[in-house]
Structure formats: C-alpha cells, structure tokens
C-alpha cells in the first residue's frame, strides 16, 4: 500500500505537469518539480536532524520513568481499555506506557514531546509483531488514534490567529474540539470494523463515555473564560502537566535509589539511533508530497471541488479553506502555510479563515506520521492503516465544515 501511495504521487504529478506544459504552455512546471525534489529532500534531513535532540531528550526521560516504575502506574488505569482494543498487547507491556504518554502529549498540544513518545510506542509494539515488515493490528490502531488524536489545547492556532488580527482568536476553540473528537471517533470506528473490535463492551463504553465527559467539561470551562485567560490557562496547564510528569519520574527514581542520569543516557542513545533510521523514510514521503504539490495536482483537486460545489448549487464559502484540508493529511507545515495564507487573504475572522483554523486543529498529518512511525521500525506493508487514517481525516474535515457553518455561518 505504501508503495502504491508513493508511486501514485509521482505518476499523478507527472501527468499533471505534462498537461500543464503541453496544453497550458507552462514551461516552469518541471523546474518547480525539480526544485521541490531537492528542497524537500533537504527539508526532510533537517527535520530528522531537528528530531534527534528531541528524541534523545524524551526517550531519555521515558527510560527514567520506565526504570523507576512510575510509567507502569500511569498505564494501570488504561490497561482495561487497551486490553480490549489491543488484545495482542499483554497487560503491563512497555508499549502501553508509551502509548498513554503519546496520547497525553498530543491532547496537550505538545508535538515535540508526542513524536518521540509515539516512536517509542511503535518500537515497543514492534517487539510483539510476528511479521516485522507488516503492520500489526495494534500498530495500526495506535497510528490511527495518533493521527486523529484529540487536541485539547490548540494554543498554536490561537497564536497565529491573534498575530493575524483576529478579534477573538479563541472563538474556534469549541469547534476544534468537536471536529477533532469526531475525527478520533470515526478513526476508531473504522479500525474496529476492520479488526472486529467489540466497541459495545461495557468497559470500552465506560471509558469512551468518561473521555466524552472530560472533553465536554473542558469545553464548558474554557468557553466561559475571557480570551486572554483562556490562552494563558491552556498554555500553563499543558506545560505544568508535562513538566510535572518529568519531575515525578526523576523523583521516583531518586526514591528507589535508581541512577536517573545513567537511565537518561541509555534512553537518549536509543533516541539518536532512532533518528538516523527515520531519515530515508522521511525523505521518501516528503519528496513525493512536494512533487505532488509543485505539479499543481493539489490545486486541481481544489478547483475540481469548487466546480462540483457549483454544480450542486451549494454554498461555496468552504471551498476557500479546502487547500488547508487537502494538504493536512500530507504535510503539517504545508497545511499550516495554507491556513496562514487563507487568514491573510480572506481575513482571520472570515468564514474561510475560521474554517481553515478548525481544519488545522481537527487532525494530525496522516502520511507524515505514517512515514515517521512505520519508518522507525522498518514496516513496509501498512495494510489498512492509510485507509482508516484517511477516513478519520475525512470525518474530521467534514465535521469542521459542519461546525463552522453551525457556529459562524
């Protein structure tokens, strides 16, 4: 599947560029494609290089928590849920700890912490994988949950909106929570359908209901805060919670007489090794995405959507935010750039500006995460991971459009 997706990006880009050259007389298109080839390969290496320090840091911290036994305590509360969602993962396995930490970091909007924890989770799941080159059911479920994960504190989006002149930068907070929750829900439903997971189990329903209450409570609390307080408190809560975990790990190690420094160094070495493994996979995926974008294929998709909307005689205001939606599964930085461009072009408080902001916060970057996480463990056959991830993306984007019309239409 990954081979089909990767090859498809190049073939579609070639056909699109050929059409633009022959029919439209665009003699610059192939130069743009070659520029994208070289620039994106350089960017992929720089991203991997930037990840080296972050991976070393957080895998070192994770090793302290693992040796002190603190991470085991964090996972005990979620073991009943994951034992039903991931029956192939034994109770108390280190993968569960990394999964919990990754999901928590994503929920807090801390991408730099979430990525190394996610890679660690994928590596631990790989130790249980009987077919190392093929994604296991547990790995696919984790990846889809990760790419559609709920972000409770989308502070970065608020910051961009504030910088670009939004009267109330946080007015998209509740719509983002609704959209990202729907993305996660549909991603889970898609994987459960393929893997025959029983979501009607009492334990699973209890956890899902509890999570829904937590999200609803957060929505109610932050919706009642003034703009400045909302930004301040959400950012403060994110950082305090994460640093509190770091201090807890170190304190637990000290209490048990464990050498926290040596544990950190051991984990940091693993982070450095992992970063070098990622580079080829990241180069391959980002270059393919860059070529697809440079050829104009992405722009054609947006134009086609606009024509379809006109044909169906529907409100077309959402089409101006589609570039962000179309880019989101492929490139996080590209989608961010599309969102900023929409905010600048149409205004931060325009319908398109608000919708682009909601879309940006609704899901993670599916193919980037797929390349990073599966590349870190050498998986080549991804089975239904991409399809379920795209379903989650589609659900999140659709929900974003619906709630945008609901709140701002």
Backbone torsions as a table, in degrees:
resi	resn	phi	psi	omega
1	UNK	NA	-44.9	-179.9
2	UNK	-62.1	-37.8	177.6
3	UNK	-63.3	-41.1	179.8
4	UNK	-64.4	-45.0	-179.7
5	UNK	-62.7	-47.7	-176.7
6	UNK	-63.9	-46.6	178.5
7	UNK	-64.2	-39.0	-179.8
8	UNK	-60.3	-39.9	177.6
9	UNK	-55.9	-46.6	-177.4
10	UNK	-69.4	-43.7	-177.5
11	UNK	-66.1	-43.6	177.8
12	UNK	-63.6	-40.0	178.2
13	UNK	-62.5	-40.8	-179.3
14	UNK	-64.4	-46.1	-179.9
15	UNK	-63.8	-43.5	-179.6
16	UNK	-63.5	-45.7	-179.9
17	UNK	-64.5	-39.4	177.4
18	UNK	-61.9	-40.7	177.5
19	UNK	-62.9	-44.9	-178.3
20	UNK	-65.6	-34.5	179.3
21	UNK	-72.1	-50.0	-173.0
22	UNK	-76.9	-45.1	-174.6
23	UNK	-87.1	-44.8	-174.8
24	UNK	-96.1	-9.3	178.5
25	UNK	71.6	24.4	179.6
26	UNK	-81.2	100.1	-177.6
27	UNK	-86.3	-0.5	-179.0
28	UNK	-96.9	-14.0	-169.5
29	UNK	-62.1	-41.6	-179.0
30	UNK	-72.2	-30.1	173.5
31	UNK	-65.0	-39.2	177.3
32	UNK	-63.5	-39.1	179.3
33	UNK	-64.6	-45.0	180.0
34	UNK	-66.0	-36.2	175.8
35	UNK	-62.2	-42.4	178.8
36	UNK	-63.3	-38.9	179.0
37	UNK	-56.0	-50.5	-175.3
38	UNK	-76.2	-41.3	-177.5
39	UNK	-67.6	-38.9	-179.2
40	UNK	-73.5	-31.8	175.6
41	UNK	-65.9	-38.5	176.0
42	UNK	-66.1	-42.9	179.6
43	UNK	-62.0	-39.8	179.9
44	UNK	-61.2	-42.8	178.5
45	UNK	-65.3	-41.5	179.7
46	UNK	-64.4	-37.5	177.3
47	UNK	-63.9	-46.4	179.5
48	UNK	-62.7	-39.3	178.6
49	UNK	-64.3	-41.1	177.6
50	UNK	-65.6	-31.6	178.8
51	UNK	-72.0	-21.2	-174.7
52	UNK	-57.6	-50.2	-179.4
53	UNK	-65.6	-41.3	-179.5
54	UNK	-65.6	-43.1	178.1
55	UNK	-62.2	-44.7	-179.5
56	UNK	-61.6	-42.4	179.5
57	UNK	-61.2	-54.7	-170.6
58	UNK	-77.9	-30.1	174.2
59	UNK	-72.0	-28.7	172.6
60	UNK	-66.1	-44.6	177.2
61	UNK	-62.6	-41.6	178.8
62	UNK	-61.7	-37.1	179.8
63	UNK	-65.8	-37.5	176.2
64	UNK	-62.8	-47.5	179.3
65	UNK	-62.2	-34.5	179.9
66	UNK	-68.6	-46.5	-177.0
67	UNK	-72.6	-28.3	178.8
68	UNK	-79.7	-13.1	179.7
69	UNK	85.4	1.0	-176.2
70	UNK	-71.3	-37.8	-179.4
71	UNK	-63.2	-34.7	178.5
72	UNK	-60.1	-38.0	178.7
73	UNK	-66.9	-36.1	-179.9
74	UNK	-64.6	-32.4	-174.1
75	UNK	-87.5	-17.5	-175.9
76	UNK	-59.5	-36.6	-178.7
77	UNK	-67.5	-28.1	-178.2
78	UNK	-100.6	-3.5	-178.7
79	UNK	-57.7	-43.1	178.7
80	UNK	-58.6	-36.8	179.3
81	UNK	-69.6	-50.5	-176.2
82	UNK	-70.7	-24.7	176.8
83	UNK	-66.8	-23.0	176.9
84	UNK	-92.8	-37.1	178.4
85	UNK	-76.2	-33.2	-178.7
86	UNK	-127.7	74.0	-175.1
87	UNK	-64.3	-18.1	-179.9
88	UNK	-82.1	-7.5	-179.7
89	UNK	-99.1	118.4	-178.5
90	UNK	-63.7	149.2	176.2
91	UNK	-60.5	135.5	179.4
92	UNK	82.2	2.7	179.9
93	UNK	-67.3	144.6	-179.0
94	UNK	-57.2	-24.3	179.3
95	UNK	-60.4	-37.4	-178.4
96	UNK	-63.2	-37.8	179.2
97	UNK	-64.2	-46.1	-179.2
98	UNK	-65.4	-36.9	178.1
99	UNK	-62.9	-45.9	179.7
100	UNK	-60.5	-44.7	-179.6
101	UNK	-64.8	-40.2	179.8
102	UNK	-63.8	-48.1	-179.4
103	UNK	-63.0	-38.7	179.3
104	UNK	-64.6	-44.1	-179.9
105	UNK	-64.4	-40.6	177.3
106	UNK	-62.6	-42.5	-179.4
107	UNK	-62.2	-32.6	-179.2
108	UNK	-85.6	-1.3	179.3
109	UNK	76.5	21.3	-176.6
110	UNK	-101.7	79.6	-174.6
111	UNK	-62.0	-38.4	-178.1
112	UNK	-62.6	-30.4	177.3
113	UNK	-85.4	-32.7	-175.1
114	UNK	-68.3	-39.4	-175.5
115	UNK	-61.8	-53.6	179.5
116	UNK	-63.1	-34.6	177.6
117	UNK	-67.1	-37.3	177.1
118	UNK	-65.6	-41.7	177.5
119	UNK	-63.6	-41.7	177.6
120	UNK	-60.3	-42.6	178.7
121	UNK	-61.9	-43.4	180.0
122	UNK	-64.4	-38.4	177.9
123	UNK	-65.6	-40.9	178.8
124	UNK	-66.7	-40.2	177.4
125	UNK	-64.8	-30.6	179.7
126	UNK	-65.5	-27.3	178.4
127	UNK	-67.1	-18.7	179.0
128	UNK	-99.9	-1.5	-173.4
129	UNK	-83.8	115.7	-178.9
130	UNK	-71.8	-17.7	179.5
131	UNK	-125.4	89.6	-170.1
132	UNK	-58.0	-25.2	-179.2
133	UNK	-91.5	-0.7	-177.4
134	UNK	-122.0	133.1	-179.5
135	UNK	-64.7	132.6	177.3
136	UNK	-82.1	167.9	178.1
137	UNK	-58.6	-43.6	-178.4
138	UNK	-64.9	-40.3	179.5
139	UNK	-64.9	-38.9	179.4
140	UNK	-67.2	-44.7	179.1
141	UNK	-60.9	-44.3	179.6
142	UNK	-62.2	-43.7	-178.6
143	UNK	-62.8	-43.1	-178.3
144	UNK	-67.4	-41.4	176.4
145	UNK	-61.5	-39.1	-178.8
146	UNK	-66.9	-45.6	-177.1
147	UNK	-71.4	-19.0	179.5
148	UNK	-113.0	12.6	-170.2
149	UNK	-59.4	143.7	179.7
150	UNK	-68.4	128.1	173.8
151	UNK	-105.8	110.2	-175.7
152	UNK	-81.3	-24.1	-175.7
153	UNK	-131.0	79.4	-178.8
154	UNK	-80.1	61.8	-173.0
155	UNK	-63.4	-36.0	-177.9
156	UNK	-60.1	-42.1	179.5
157	UNK	-64.9	-41.5	177.1
158	UNK	-59.0	-40.9	-177.8
159	UNK	-63.9	-46.1	178.2
160	UNK	-60.6	-41.6	-179.6
161	UNK	-64.8	-38.9	178.9
162	UNK	-65.8	-42.3	-179.5
163	UNK	-64.9	-29.2	-176.2
164	UNK	-99.3	17.5	166.0
165	UNK	93.8	16.4	178.4
166	UNK	-66.0	134.7	179.1
167	UNK	-65.1	-37.7	177.1
168	UNK	-136.5	88.1	-173.4
169	UNK	-58.3	-24.7	-175.4
170	UNK	-94.3	9.8	-177.7
171	UNK	-70.8	-7.5	177.7
172	UNK	-96.6	4.3	-173.8
173	UNK	-60.2	-54.4	-178.4
174	UNK	-65.2	-44.0	175.4
175	UNK	-57.5	-38.5	178.2
176	UNK	-63.4	-44.0	179.6
177	UNK	-61.0	-42.1	179.6
178	UNK	-64.5	-44.9	-177.7
179	UNK	-65.9	-44.0	-177.9
180	UNK	-71.0	-31.8	176.1
181	UNK	-65.8	-42.1	178.7
182	UNK	-66.0	-36.9	176.7
183	UNK	-60.9	-47.0	179.2
184	UNK	-63.6	-43.4	-178.5
185	UNK	-61.3	-47.4	-178.2
186	UNK	-71.3	-32.4	174.2
187	UNK	-62.4	-43.5	178.0
188	UNK	-64.9	-42.4	179.0
189	UNK	-62.2	-40.1	-179.4
190	UNK	-64.0	-46.7	179.8
191	UNK	-66.4	-41.1	-179.8
192	UNK	-61.7	-37.2	179.6
193	UNK	-66.5	-43.2	-179.0
194	UNK	-70.0	-42.8	-174.3
195	UNK	-91.9	2.4	178.1
196	UNK	60.2	42.3	177.2
197	UNK	-83.5	133.5	-178.6
198	UNK	-85.2	98.6	179.6
199	UNK	-81.8	-6.4	178.1
200	UNK	-89.3	1.7	174.9
201	UNK	-58.1	139.7	-175.7
202	UNK	-58.7	-39.3	-179.1
203	UNK	-66.3	-45.3	179.8
204	UNK	-61.8	-45.3	179.3
205	UNK	-61.8	-38.0	180.0
206	UNK	-64.7	-43.9	179.2
207	UNK	-66.2	-45.8	-179.9
208	UNK	-61.4	-40.3	176.7
209	UNK	-64.0	-40.6	178.4
210	UNK	-63.9	-43.8	177.4
211	UNK	-61.8	-39.4	179.6
212	UNK	-63.0	-39.4	178.2
213	UNK	-65.9	-39.0	178.7
214	UNK	-63.4	-47.3	179.6
215	UNK	-61.5	-44.0	178.8
216	UNK	-62.4	-39.6	178.2
217	UNK	-65.0	-41.6	177.7
218	UNK	-64.1	-41.3	177.5
219	UNK	-58.5	-47.1	-178.0
220	UNK	-64.0	-41.2	-177.9
221	UNK	-67.0	-53.6	-175.2
222	UNK	-71.8	-27.1	178.3
223	UNK	-65.9	-25.0	-179.0
224	UNK	-89.1	0.4	-178.5
225	UNK	-93.0	149.3	170.4
226	UNK	-62.1	158.9	-175.1
227	UNK	-54.4	-50.9	-176.6
228	UNK	-63.2	-42.0	179.4
229	UNK	-65.6	-37.9	-179.6
230	UNK	-63.1	-46.6	178.1
231	UNK	-61.9	-46.0	-176.2
232	UNK	-65.8	-48.0	-175.6
233	UNK	-70.0	-36.8	179.6
234	UNK	-67.2	-42.2	178.1
235	UNK	-66.1	-42.7	-179.7
236	UNK	-63.0	-45.2	-179.6
237	UNK	-60.8	-42.8	-179.9
238	UNK	-59.0	-50.2	-174.9
239	UNK	-72.4	-38.6	179.8
240	UNK	-64.9	-43.3	-179.3
241	UNK	-61.6	-46.5	-177.3
242	UNK	-67.7	-46.1	-179.9
243	UNK	-66.6	-31.1	175.1
244	UNK	-61.4	-38.0	176.2
245	UNK	-65.1	-41.9	178.9
246	UNK	-59.6	-48.3	-179.7
247	UNK	-63.4	-37.7	179.2
248	UNK	-63.5	-41.3	178.3
249	UNK	-61.3	-47.6	-177.7
250	UNK	-66.6	-41.8	178.7
251	UNK	-64.3	-39.9	177.4
252	UNK	-62.8	-39.3	177.9
253	UNK	-65.3	-42.8	179.1
254	UNK	-63.4	-40.3	-179.6
255	UNK	-62.5	-36.8	-178.3
256	UNK	-92.0	4.4	177.7
257	UNK	74.0	24.5	-179.9
258	UNK	-91.0	139.5	178.6
259	UNK	-75.5	97.4	-175.3
260	UNK	-65.3	-35.2	-179.2
261	UNK	-63.7	-47.4	179.2
262	UNK	-62.6	-39.2	178.3
263	UNK	-63.3	-41.4	179.0
264	UNK	-62.2	-44.9	-179.3
265	UNK	-61.2	-40.7	179.1
266	UNK	-61.1	-46.5	179.0
267	UNK	-67.7	-37.1	-179.9
268	UNK	-64.1	-37.0	176.9
269	UNK	-61.9	-39.4	177.0
270	UNK	-63.1	-38.1	178.7
271	UNK	-63.5	-41.1	178.9
272	UNK	-64.3	-43.4	179.5
273	UNK	-63.7	-39.5	-179.9
274	UNK	-64.3	-40.8	-178.6
275	UNK	-59.7	-38.7	179.5
276	UNK	-69.6	-29.8	178.8
277	UNK	-70.7	-27.9	-174.4
278	UNK	-73.4	-32.3	-167.8
279	UNK	-50.5	-52.3	-177.1
280	UNK	-61.0	-39.9	-178.7
281	UNK	-68.3	-39.5	-179.2
282	UNK	-68.7	-41.2	176.8
283	UNK	-59.6	-46.6	-177.8
284	UNK	-58.9	-46.5	-174.9
285	UNK	-74.2	-44.1	-177.3
286	UNK	-68.8	-35.0	176.9
287	UNK	-64.7	-43.2	179.2
288	UNK	-62.2	-42.8	178.8
289	UNK	-65.1	-41.3	179.5
290	UNK	-62.8	-40.9	177.6
291	UNK	-64.8	-42.7	179.0
292	UNK	-59.2	-41.5	-179.2
293	UNK	-72.4	-44.7	-176.2
294	UNK	-66.2	-27.6	-179.0
295	UNK	-72.0	-17.1	-176.7
296	UNK	94.4	2.9	-178.3
297	UNK	-63.6	-38.8	179.5
298	UNK	-65.4	-40.3	178.4
299	UNK	-64.3	-38.2	177.4
300	UNK	-63.7	-37.7	177.1
301	UNK	-60.5	-43.7	179.8
302	UNK	-64.6	-42.0	179.0
303	UNK	-64.5	-38.6	177.3
304	UNK	-63.4	-40.0	177.7
305	UNK	-63.7	-38.9	179.8
306	UNK	-64.7	-41.3	179.2
307	UNK	-64.9	-39.4	178.6
308	UNK	-63.9	-40.5	178.2
309	UNK	-63.2	-43.1	177.1
310	UNK	-60.5	-43.2	-178.3
311	UNK	-62.8	-38.5	-179.2
312	UNK	-82.9	-1.2	177.9
313	UNK	58.9	44.4	-180.0
314	UNK	-104.7	164.8	175.6
315	UNK	-64.2	127.1	-173.4
316	UNK	-100.8	8.2	-176.4
317	UNK	-62.2	-30.6	-177.9
318	UNK	-70.4	-20.4	-176.6
319	UNK	-63.2	-31.5	-179.6
320	UNK	-64.6	-19.4	178.1
321	UNK	-98.5	-2.3	-177.3
322	UNK	-63.2	-34.3	177.4
323	UNK	-53.9	-39.5	176.4
324	UNK	-64.1	-43.3	-179.2
325	UNK	-65.0	-41.5	-178.7
326	UNK	-70.9	-31.8	-179.2
327	UNK	-81.1	-26.9	-171.0
328	UNK	-54.4	-44.6	-179.2
329	UNK	-66.2	-18.4	-171.8
330	UNK	-103.8	-36.7	-173.8
331	UNK	-150.1	117.4	178.5
332	UNK	-65.9	-44.9	178.8
333	UNK	-67.2	-36.6	177.3
334	UNK	-64.5	-43.5	178.3
335	UNK	-65.0	-38.5	177.7
336	UNK	-62.9	-42.0	178.2
337	UNK	-63.5	-40.4	178.0
338	UNK	-63.3	-41.3	179.2
339	UNK	-62.7	-46.5	-179.6
340	UNK	-62.4	-41.3	178.1
341	UNK	-61.4	-40.8	178.2
342	UNK	-65.6	-41.1	178.6
343	UNK	-63.1	-40.1	180.0
344	UNK	-70.9	-42.1	-173.9
345	UNK	-73.4	-46.1	-173.4
346	UNK	-103.4	-14.2	-178.4
347	UNK	103.0	140.5	-177.5
348	UNK	-63.9	-29.4	-178.3
349	UNK	-99.3	8.9	175.0
350	UNK	-74.9	164.8	177.1
351	UNK	-60.6	-45.3	-179.5
352	UNK	-63.5	-39.3	179.4
353	UNK	-64.3	-43.4	178.3
354	UNK	-67.6	-41.4	-179.8
355	UNK	-64.7	-42.4	178.1
356	UNK	-60.2	-37.5	178.2
357	UNK	-65.8	-41.8	179.6
358	UNK	-66.0	-43.4	178.7
359	UNK	-60.5	-42.9	-178.6
360	UNK	-59.9	-33.2	-179.2
361	UNK	-92.9	-1.1	-172.3
362	UNK	-81.4	-32.3	-177.6
363	UNK	-144.7	171.3	170.8
364	UNK	-92.8	-177.6	-177.6
365	UNK	-90.8	99.2	-169.1
366	UNK	-56.5	-53.7	-173.5
367	UNK	-73.3	-29.9	174.8
368	UNK	-65.7	-48.4	179.5
369	UNK	-63.4	-40.2	178.6
370	UNK	-60.3	-44.7	-179.5
371	UNK	-66.0	-42.2	-178.1
372	UNK	-68.1	-53.4	-171.9
373	UNK	-71.8	-47.1	179.0
374	UNK	-72.0	-33.3	177.6
375	UNK	-64.8	-32.7	-178.6
376	UNK	-65.6	-21.8	-179.4
377	UNK	-117.8	7.4	173.8
378	UNK	74.4	25.7	179.3
379	UNK	-79.8	131.4	-179.6
380	UNK	-111.7	-31.5	179.4
381	UNK	-101.3	109.5	-172.4
382	UNK	-95.4	-3.3	178.0
383	UNK	52.9	-124.5	-174.1
384	UNK	-94.9	14.7	-176.4
385	UNK	-63.4	-48.3	-177.8
386	UNK	-65.6	-42.2	-178.3
387	UNK	-62.3	-45.4	179.8
388	UNK	-68.4	-35.8	176.5
389	UNK	-63.9	-40.1	178.5
390	UNK	-67.3	-36.9	175.8
391	UNK	-60.4	-43.5	177.7
392	UNK	-63.1	-42.2	177.8
393	UNK	-60.9	-46.4	-178.6
394	UNK	-61.7	-41.8	178.9
395	UNK	-64.0	-42.5	179.9
396	UNK	-64.9	-42.1	180.0
397	UNK	-68.2	-42.2	177.7
398	UNK	-62.0	-44.4	177.9
399	UNK	-62.6	-37.5	178.6
400	UNK	-61.2	-43.2	179.1
401	UNK	-64.4	-44.2	-178.9
402	UNK	-63.3	-47.5	-177.7
403	UNK	-70.8	-28.2	177.1
404	UNK	-64.6	-43.2	176.7
405	UNK	-67.2	-35.1	-179.8
406	UNK	-65.1	-46.9	-175.1
407	UNK	-86.5	-36.3	-169.7
408	UNK	-123.7	0.2	-177.7
409	UNK	-75.5	NA	NA
